[in-house]
Every structure is written in C-alpha cells, then in structure tokens.
Amino acid sequence: MASTRNKNTPGNYELEQNNMATMREYELYQGHTFHEQTCFPGNGLLPCKFPLQLFHNNCDIESELLGINSTNLVKPKTTSLLPPEPKPLPFGSIIDKAPVILPSPLVISKTQRYGM
C-alpha cells in the first residue's frame, strides 16, 4: 500500500533537513558559547561555565583524570599534569564595589558590673 502520510513527501523531507541544518549551525556557532574576552565573574556578574578557557591543555588533563592511557606499557607516562596551571584570566565587574565602613573597636571596661 502506498504511504499516505505527509512525512514522506519531498517538501517535508527538505523541511526536516533544513531544520536539522539550522540546529547544527546554532550548536556549532562559536559565539554561542565562547566570548571574545573571557573573565572571572566580579561584582554584579553571575558565575559562569568555562569549558575550555581555564587551562591550556584541557584534553590532556581530562584524559589523565579519567585514567585514559594510564596502563600504557609501550610508552609509559613519566610526568603528571596534576595540578594543572590555569590561564591568567582577568576579573570582570559591571558595578563598583562600595567601600567597607568598619566601626571603631568595642572597648569593654572590666571595672564595671554587668547588668546594672
């Protein structure tokens, strides 16, 4: 029996392919996840994720944490990457921090009675 559904038409197939290409383009767009200037959150900014910006050798560090290539007997690894050296990133703030005002130190006289 011939298919009577709308899914098997050439127009619907082209629409589905266009939707998948658009989603793929959105997911692979570098500006979606990586910013031009990456910085640690300062005053007025919320914490964020740094998937690839914290270290210079992310793949090597992740491989060592997961134990990949740890039992290589042909070329054993002699040095460890842990703890890794982070990239020097600046702190970004969108508001100025107000100065902290501390009161003068509290002085309690020991010659007075309590509660009178």
Stockholm file with secondary structure:
# STOCKHOLM 1.0

chainA/1-116         MASTRNKNTPGNYELEQNNMATMREYELYQGHTFHEQTCFPGNGLLPCKFPLQLFHNNCDIESELLGINSTNLVKPKTTSLLPPEPKPLPFGSIIDKAPVILPSPLVISKTQRYGM
#=GR chainA/1-116 SS CCCCSGGGSHHHHHHHHHHHHHHHHHHHCHHHHCCSSCCEECTTCCCCCCSSSSBSCHHHHHHHHHTTTTTCSSSCCCSCCCSCCBCCCCEECSSCCCCCCCCCCCCCCTTSCTTC
#=GC SS_cons         CCCCSGGGSHHHHHHHHHHHHHHHHHHHCHHHHCCSSCCEECTTCCCCCCSSSSBSCHHHHHHHHHTTTTTCSSSCCCSCCCSCCBCCCCEECSSCCCCCCCCCCCCCCTTSCTTC
//
